[in-house]
Amino acid sequence: MQITLKGGEARGAGGSRWSSGIFLGLAALFLLVACGGEGELEQPVPLYGSNPIEYPLDLWDEGAEGAAILRVRVDERGHVDSVEVAESSGHEGLDAAAVAGARELRFEPGRKDGKRIRMWATLPVEFSTRPTPVDQD
């Protein structure tokens, strides 16, 4: 499995045919809703290596692909306490896998004026059977 987080890369163990084709777009994590009022906000950042979102093997065999946009609420400890599908991948099984995996993600919590806070963020998740290009940086 290959995961891209903020321009970096991590490769999962094993060379199985399905694990190398998954691309999870965690790099585009954006803030949706935060606490009101003035002050500097820092969005939650997924922890490097934290990737429990797995491509369902039975859907890989079917060639199912798609991208879902999730809304995740990250608490003050960096745990996800709520997940919603903002945009479906078009496949119920892929959406379910994205939601189940997102519940297990860990984040550096969002902050307001340096203090950890609970906030909503978007999380794009893409399931693809095609290999992802490797950065040549």
C-alpha positions in Angstrom: 0.0 0.0 0.0 1.3 3.5 -0.7 0.1 6.4 1.3 0.9 10.0 0.6 0.8 12.5 3.5 1.6 16.2 2.8 4.0 15.3 0.0 5.9 12.6 1.8 5.5 8.9 1.1 5.3 5.7 3.0 5.2 2.2 1.6 3.4 -0.6 3.3 4.9 -4.0 3.7 4.2 -6.8 1.4 4.0 -6.8 -2.4 0.5 -8.2 -2.9 -1.3 -7.2 -6.1 -3.9 -5.2 -4.3 -1.8 -3.4 -1.7 0.3 -1.6 -4.2 -2.6 -0.1 -6.1 -4.3 1.8 -3.3 -3.9 5.5 -3.2 -5.3 7.4 -0.3 -5.4 11.1 -0.8 -4.7 12.3 2.7 -2.5 15.1 1.5 -5.5 17.4 0.8 -6.9 17.5 4.4 -8.8 20.8 4.7 -10.6 22.5 7.6 -14.4 22.6 7.2 -15.8 23.8 10.5 -14.0 25.1 13.5 -14.9 27.0 16.7 -16.2 30.4 16.1 -14.6 33.7 17.0 -11.2 35.2 16.1 -7.9 33.6 16.6 -5.3 31.6 14.8 -6.6 28.1 13.7 -4.4 25.1 12.9 -6.0 22.2 11.2 -5.6 18.6 12.3 -2.8 16.8 10.6 -2.8 13.0 10.1 0.0 11.2 11.9 2.6 9.8 9.6 2.1 6.0 9.3 -1.4 6.1 10.6 -3.4 4.4 7.9 -6.0 1.9 8.8 -8.0 2.5 5.6 -7.9 -0.7 3.6 -9.1 -1.5 0.1 -11.7 -4.3 0.5 -10.2 -7.3 -1.3 -13.6 -8.5 -2.7 -14.1 -5.1 -4.3 -10.5 -5.1 -5.7 -11.4 -8.4 -7.5 -14.4 -6.6 -9.0 -12.2 -3.7 -10.1 -14.3 -1.2 -8.1 -12.7 2.3 -7.9 -13.8 5.6 -6.6 -13.1 8.6 -4.4 -15.1 9.6 -1.3 -14.9 12.9 0.6 -15.4 12.3 4.3 -16.0 14.8 7.1 -14.1 13.8 10.3 -14.3 15.4 13.7 -11.0 15.2 15.4 -11.0 15.6 19.2 -8.5 17.3 21.5 -6.5 14.0 21.8 -6.3 13.5 18.0 -8.9 10.7 17.9 -11.7 10.7 15.3 -15.0 10.8 17.2 -17.4 11.3 14.2 -17.3 10.5 10.5 -19.7 11.5 7.8 -19.7 10.8 4.0 -19.8 14.3 2.4 -19.4 12.9 -1.2 -19.9 9.3 -2.0 -17.4 7.3 -4.1 -20.4 5.9 -5.9 -19.9 2.5 -4.4 -21.4 1.7 -1.0 -18.7 -0.8 -0.1 -15.9 1.6 -0.7 -17.7 4.3 1.3 -18.1 1.9 4.2 -14.4 0.9 4.1 -13.4 4.6 4.1 -15.6 5.4 7.1 -14.5 2.3 9.0 -10.8 3.1 8.4 -11.2 6.9 9.1 -12.6 6.0 12.6 -9.2 4.5 13.4 -7.0 7.3 12.1 -4.9 9.4 14.5 -4.1 13.0 14.1 -2.1 15.8 15.6 -5.2 17.7 17.0 -6.3 21.0 15.6 -5.5 24.1 17.6 -6.8 27.6 18.2 -4.4 30.1 19.6 -2.1 27.2 20.5 -4.7 25.3 22.5 -5.9 21.9 21.3 -9.5 21.9 20.2 -12.1 19.6 18.6 -12.8 20.5 15.0 -14.2 19.1 11.7 -12.0 18.6 8.7 -12.4 17.0 5.3 -10.6 13.9 4.3 -10.5 12.7 0.7 -10.0 9.0 0.2 -9.4 7.5 -3.2 -9.5 3.8 -4.0 -7.7 2.9 -7.3 -6.5 -0.4 -8.8 -3.8 1.5 -10.7 -0.3 2.0 -9.2 0.4 5.5 -8.0 3.4 7.4 -9.4 6.4 7.8 -7.0 7.8 11.3 -6.5 11.3 11.6 -7.9 12.3 14.4 -5.5 
